[in-house]
Amino acid sequence: MFYAIFSGSVRKAVILGAIGAVILVAGNPIRAAPPPTQVPNSSASEVTSGFVVLTQPVKVKVAYGETVLPAGMKLPIVSSDAASVRVKYMGEVQTIPIAAARFDGSAAERPGADPPATPPIVPTKPAAGSSTTPGTQLRVSLQPGYDSRMQGGDISMRELQLLLSSHCSEGVDLSGAGTKIYNGITYLMDSEQAATNLGLAHSVPSRVPVAAPGFPKNSLYYIGYDGAFEGRFNRLYLVIDIANKVVAIQLVDEHPKGRWKSAAALAAATWSTYNFINARMRASDTARVQAVSKRQGNIVVIDTQVFQRVRTRVGRTNVDRYEEQENAKLLIPTPFARIILHCAQVGLSKT
């Protein structure tokens, strides 16, 4: 009985409460609650994925000293703000001024994905012959760390500086595509097209890495061809970058005949390197090396000769004459000569 009375009272209270709620709603209609206020996030504008492309050369500090990241280089983004962008280069985070880069939104990364490895500078191989037109905006293709210091080779790097510095300045110059080098070969021409232009397309070439002091590290190869060039050279080397584009040419006469010089004529021959692409240096004081450079248009030409002493007896007197053993002619477009000077400067730096 007590339970029934209590239950009835509860039901009555619930009903009366509901009626009051209806009356309250009728007098004051319910409005939709406003959305919660959003507090602006000061870092919302930061880009944390994708890539930037450098619009101008930027010098950065790396483990081995300093290097210059050239214009046109594409780098993965770590983060950015209004003044700078932090990018990944050779496993390290580098800060680049925002004014020196543009954002490339065509290759955004997936959230949480690891940034891709830094690609080589302009790694895409051009179509054969396309580099003959300067308007194609081709760029030399070098591996990251191309200007890192090499062990040894100081003598050759100093000699390169002496031979090149009077014709151009040190720097990272990515221009000059289409510059004429030699007999229809132009700077940054595809190596296959170059061989065709020289009539060497049917030859069997040899492709060898260039490990010469002062030249970009781990970034160059030479392709050697046998033949007859300019009436006295028996060997031609196309020096190419990692995208197989021609950056220099060297002609070599490996067996010069009948060319002699007196000791007096070679008194000032104090050079050591007589073949820069093959990194050949005189091995003893019985050899003499002559080297001279000149500017021909937009090409720097380095001529080197190595002579070996031959001592003969004339009566009671020893007479020294020097027989030529090798003659090399290296043709370097001035934009690439500037890069070589930059690499030599870094290589000789003690910091």
C-alpha positions as CSV (number, residue, x, y, z in Angstrom):
1,M,0.0,0.0,0.0
2,F,2.8,2.4,0.9
3,Y,4.6,1.5,-2.3
4,A,1.5,2.2,-4.5
5,I,1.0,5.6,-2.9
6,F,4.7,6.5,-3.3
7,S,4.8,5.3,-6.9
8,G,1.7,7.4,-7.8
9,S,3.2,10.5,-6.3
10,V,6.4,10.1,-8.3
11,R,4.4,9.7,-11.5
12,K,2.4,12.8,-10.7
13,A,5.6,14.8,-10.1
14,V,7.1,13.7,-13.4
15,I,3.9,14.6,-15.3
16,L,3.7,18.1,-13.7
17,G,7.4,18.7,-14.4
18,A,6.9,17.8,-18.1
19,I,3.9,20.2,-18.4
20,G,6.0,23.0,-16.9
21,A,8.8,22.3,-19.3
22,V,6.4,22.5,-22.2
23,I,5.0,25.8,-21.0
24,L,8.6,27.2,-20.6
25,V,9.5,26.1,-24.1
26,A,6.4,27.7,-25.5
27,G,7.2,31.0,-23.8
28,N,11.0,31.0,-24.7
29,P,11.7,29.0,-27.9
30,I,15.0,27.1,-27.8
31,R,17.7,28.5,-30.1
32,A,20.6,26.5,-31.7
33,A,23.7,26.7,-29.6
34,P,26.5,28.8,-31.2
35,P,29.6,26.8,-32.4
36,P,32.6,26.9,-30.0
37,T,34.9,29.7,-30.5
38,Q,38.1,28.6,-32.4
39,V,41.3,30.0,-31.1
40,P,43.7,30.8,-34.0
41,N,46.7,28.5,-34.1
42,S,49.8,30.6,-34.6
43,S,51.5,27.7,-36.4
44,A,48.6,26.8,-38.7
45,S,50.3,28.5,-41.7
46,E,53.4,26.4,-41.3
47,V,54.2,24.0,-44.1
48,T,55.3,20.6,-42.8
49,S,55.4,18.6,-46.0
50,G,56.2,19.0,-49.7
51,F,59.2,20.6,-51.3
52,V,60.8,23.9,-52.0
53,V,62.9,24.9,-55.0
54,L,65.7,27.3,-54.4
55,T,65.5,30.5,-56.5
56,Q,69.0,31.6,-55.7
57,P,72.3,30.0,-54.4
58,V,72.3,29.6,-50.6
59,K,75.4,28.9,-48.5
60,V,75.0,26.4,-45.6
61,K,77.2,24.8,-43.0
62,V,77.6,21.1,-43.3
63,A,79.7,18.5,-41.5
64,Y,82.7,19.1,-43.7
65,G,82.6,22.9,-43.7
66,E,80.4,24.9,-46.0
67,T,78.7,24.3,-49.3
68,V,76.5,26.2,-51.7
69,L,73.2,24.9,-52.6
70,P,72.6,26.0,-56.2
71,A,69.5,27.7,-57.6
72,G,67.0,25.1,-59.0
73,M,67.8,22.5,-56.3
74,K,64.6,20.8,-54.9
75,L,64.6,20.0,-51.2
76,P,62.1,18.3,-48.9
77,I,60.4,20.6,-46.3
78,V,60.7,19.9,-42.5
79,S,58.8,23.0,-41.4
80,S,58.5,26.7,-42.1
81,D,57.5,30.0,-40.7
82,A,57.1,33.6,-42.0
83,A,60.9,34.2,-42.3
84,S,62.5,30.8,-43.1
85,V,62.0,27.3,-44.2
86,R,63.8,24.3,-42.7
87,V,64.7,21.6,-45.2
88,K,66.4,18.2,-45.2
89,Y,69.8,18.1,-47.0
90,M,72.2,15.1,-46.7
91,G,70.5,13.9,-43.6
92,E,70.7,17.3,-41.8
93,V,68.1,20.0,-41.3
94,Q,69.2,23.3,-42.9
95,T,67.4,26.7,-42.5
96,I,66.9,28.6,-45.7
97,P,65.6,32.2,-46.0
98,I,62.1,32.2,-47.2
99,A,63.1,34.8,-49.9
100,A,65.5,32.3,-51.5
101,A,63.0,29.6,-52.1
102,R,59.5,28.9,-53.6
103,F,57.2,26.3,-52.5
104,D,56.5,23.4,-54.8
105,G,53.0,22.1,-54.0
106,S,52.9,19.4,-56.7
107,A,54.8,16.9,-54.6
108,A,53.4,17.1,-51.1
109,E,54.3,14.2,-48.8
110,R,51.8,12.0,-46.9
111,P,51.3,13.1,-43.3
112,G,53.7,11.2,-41.1
113,A,55.8,9.9,-44.1
114,D,59.6,10.2,-43.9
115,P,61.0,12.9,-46.1
116,P,62.5,11.4,-49.3
117,A,66.3,11.3,-49.8
118,T,67.7,14.5,-51.3
119,P,67.7,14.0,-55.1
120,P,70.7,14.9,-57.2
121,I,70.7,18.4,-58.6
122,V,68.5,18.3,-61.7
123,P,68.7,14.5,-62.1
124,T,66.4,14.1,-65.1
125,K,68.3,13.0,-68.3
126,P,67.5,15.3,-71.2
127,A,66.5,14.1,-74.7
128,A,69.5,13.7,-77.0
129,G,70.5,16.9,-78.6
130,S,68.2,19.1,-76.4
131,S,71.1,20.8,-74.7
132,T,72.1,22.6,-77.9
133,T,69.4,25.2,-77.2
134,P,70.2,27.6,-74.4
135,G,66.5,28.3,-73.9
136,T,65.9,24.8,-72.5
137,Q,67.3,26.0,-69.1
138,L,69.4,22.9,-68.6
139,R,71.4,22.7,-65.5
140,V,74.5,20.7,-64.6
141,S,73.7,17.6,-62.6
142,L,75.9,16.9,-59.6
143,Q,75.6,14.7,-56.5
144,P,74.9,16.3,-53.1
145,G,78.3,16.9,-51.5
146,Y,80.0,17.4,-54.8
147,D,82.2,20.0,-53.3
148,S,83.2,18.2,-50.2
149,R,86.9,18.0,-49.4
150,M,89.0,15.2,-50.9
151,Q,91.9,13.6,-49.3
152,G,95.1,14.8,-50.9
153,G,95.5,16.4,-54.3
154,D,96.5,19.8,-53.0
155,I,99.1,20.3,-55.7
156,S,96.7,19.7,-58.6
157,M,94.0,21.9,-57.0
158,R,96.5,24.8,-56.6
159,E,97.6,24.4,-60.2
160,L,94.0,24.4,-61.4
161,Q,93.5,27.6,-59.4
162,L,96.5,29.2,-61.1
163,L,95.4,28.1,-64.6
164,L,91.7,29.0,-64.3
165,S,91.5,32.0,-62.0
166,S,92.9,34.5,-64.5
167,H,90.0,33.7,-66.9
168,C,87.0,33.4,-64.5
169,S,86.0,33.7,-60.9
170,E,85.1,31.1,-58.4
171,G,81.4,30.3,-57.9
172,V,78.5,27.9,-58.5
173,D,77.4,28.8,-62.0
174,L,74.5,26.7,-63.5
175,S,74.1,28.7,-66.7
176,G,75.8,28.4,-70.1
177,A,73.9,25.5,-71.7
178,G,74.7,25.5,-75.4
179,T,78.1,27.1,-75.2
180,K,80.2,25.7,-78.1
181,I,83.1,23.5,-76.9
182,Y,84.6,21.6,-79.8
183,N,83.5,20.5,-83.3
184,G,79.7,20.7,-82.9
185,I,79.8,19.7,-79.2
186,T,78.1,22.1,-76.8
187,Y,78.0,22.5,-73.0
188,L,75.4,20.1,-71.5
189,M,74.8,18.3,-74.7
190,D,73.8,14.6,-74.3
191,S,76.8,12.4,-74.6
192,E,75.2,10.1,-77.2
193,Q,74.4,13.1,-79.4
194,A,78.0,14.4,-78.9
195,A,79.4,11.1,-80.1
196,T,77.1,11.2,-83.1
197,N,78.2,14.7,-84.0
198,L,81.9,13.6,-83.8
199,G,81.2,10.5,-86.0
200,L,82.0,8.2,-83.1
201,A,78.5,6.7,-82.6
202,H,79.7,3.3,-83.7
203,S,82.8,3.2,-81.5
204,V,82.8,1.1,-78.3
205,P,83.3,3.7,-75.5
206,S,84.6,3.2,-72.0
207,R,82.9,5.0,-69.1
208,V,85.1,5.7,-66.1
209,P,84.5,7.7,-63.0
210,V,86.6,10.9,-62.7
211,A,88.4,11.1,-59.4
212,A,90.5,14.1,-60.1
213,P,91.3,16.7,-57.4
214,G,89.4,19.9,-57.8
215,F,86.6,18.4,-59.9
216,P,83.1,17.8,-58.4
217,K,83.3,14.7,-56.2
218,N,81.4,11.5,-57.2
219,S,79.6,13.4,-60.0
220,L,81.7,13.1,-63.2
221,Y,82.7,10.3,-65.6
222,Y,84.7,10.3,-68.8
223,I,83.9,8.4,-72.0
224,G,87.1,7.7,-74.0
225,Y,87.3,7.3,-77.7
226,D,90.3,6.3,-79.9
227,G,90.8,8.0,-83.2
228,A,92.7,10.8,-85.0
229,F,91.8,14.3,-83.7
230,E,93.4,17.5,-85.0
231,G,96.1,15.5,-86.7
232,R,98.0,14.7,-83.6
233,F,95.7,13.5,-80.7
234,N,94.9,9.8,-80.6
235,R,92.4,10.0,-77.7
236,L,89.3,12.0,-76.9
237,Y,87.5,12.1,-73.6
238,L,84.0,13.4,-73.2
239,V,83.7,14.5,-69.5
240,I,80.0,14.1,-68.4
241,D,77.9,14.7,-65.3
242,I,75.6,12.2,-63.7
243,A,72.9,12.9,-66.3
244,N,75.3,12.0,-69.1
245,K,75.6,15.7,-70.2
246,V,79.0,16.9,-71.6
247,V,80.7,19.4,-69.3
248,A,84.3,19.4,-70.7
249,I,86.4,17.7,-73.4
250,Q,90.0,16.5,-73.2
251,L,92.2,15.6,-76.2
252,V,95.4,13.5,-75.5
253,D,98.4,12.6,-77.6
254,E,99.8,9.6,-75.8
255,H,102.7,8.9,-78.1
256,P,104.1,12.2,-79.5
257,K,107.0,11.5,-81.8
258,G,110.2,13.4,-82.5
259,R,109.5,16.4,-80.2
260,W,112.4,17.4,-78.1
261,K,113.3,20.4,-75.9
262,S,116.6,21.5,-74.3
263,A,117.1,21.8,-70.6
264,A,117.3,25.6,-71.0
265,A,114.0,25.7,-72.8
266,L,112.4,23.9,-69.9
267,A,114.1,25.7,-67.0
268,A,110.8,27.4,-66.0
269,A,108.7,24.2,-66.3
270,T,107.9,23.7,-62.7
271,W,104.4,22.3,-62.9
272,S,103.4,18.8,-61.6
273,T,100.1,17.8,-63.2
274,Y,100.2,17.0,-66.9
275,N,96.7,15.3,-67.2
276,F,94.0,16.7,-65.0
277,I,91.2,14.4,-66.0
278,N,93.3,11.2,-65.4
279,A,95.0,12.8,-62.4
280,R,98.5,12.2,-63.8
281,M,101.5,13.9,-62.3
282,R,105.2,13.7,-62.9
283,A,106.8,11.0,-60.9
284,S,110.4,12.3,-60.6
285,D,112.7,15.2,-61.1
286,T,113.9,13.7,-64.4
287,A,110.5,14.8,-65.8
288,R,109.4,18.4,-66.7
289,V,105.9,19.6,-67.1
290,Q,104.8,22.7,-69.1
291,A,101.3,24.1,-68.6
292,V,99.6,27.1,-70.1
293,S,96.0,28.3,-70.2
294,K,94.1,30.7,-72.4
295,R,90.5,32.0,-73.0
296,Q,88.8,31.3,-76.3
297,G,85.4,32.8,-76.2
298,N,83.5,31.1,-73.4
299,I,86.0,28.3,-73.2
300,V,89.2,28.0,-71.0
301,V,91.8,25.9,-72.8
302,I,94.6,24.2,-70.7
303,D,97.5,22.8,-72.7
304,T,99.9,20.5,-70.8
305,Q,103.1,18.7,-71.9
306,V,105.3,16.3,-70.0
307,F,108.9,15.7,-71.0
308,Q,111.3,13.0,-69.9
309,R,115.0,13.7,-69.6
310,V,117.3,11.7,-71.8
311,R,121.0,12.1,-71.1
312,T,123.6,11.5,-73.8
313,R,127.4,11.6,-73.9
314,V,129.0,14.0,-76.3
315,G,132.8,13.6,-76.0
316,R,133.5,14.2,-72.3
317,T,130.3,16.1,-71.7
318,N,126.9,14.9,-70.6
319,V,124.1,16.6,-72.6
320,D,120.5,16.6,-71.3
321,R,117.6,16.7,-73.7
322,Y,113.9,16.2,-72.9
323,E,111.7,14.1,-75.0
324,E,107.9,14.8,-75.0
325,Q,105.9,11.9,-73.5
326,E,102.4,13.1,-73.5
327,N,100.4,16.2,-74.6
328,A,96.9,17.0,-73.3
329,K,94.4,19.7,-74.3
330,L,91.6,20.3,-71.9
331,L,88.6,22.5,-72.9
332,I,86.4,23.7,-70.1
333,P,83.3,26.0,-70.5
334,T,83.7,29.0,-68.2
335,P,80.5,28.1,-66.2
336,F,82.0,24.8,-65.3
337,A,85.5,26.3,-64.8
338,R,83.8,28.4,-62.0
339,I,82.5,25.3,-60.4
340,I,85.9,23.7,-60.5
341,L,87.4,26.8,-58.9
342,H,84.8,26.6,-56.2
343,C,85.6,22.9,-55.5
344,A,89.3,23.6,-55.4
345,Q,88.8,26.5,-53.0
346,V,86.7,24.2,-50.6
347,G,89.3,21.4,-51.0
348,L,92.2,23.6,-50.0
349,S,90.3,25.2,-47.1
350,K,91.6,24.1,-43.7
351,T,88.4,25.0,-41.8
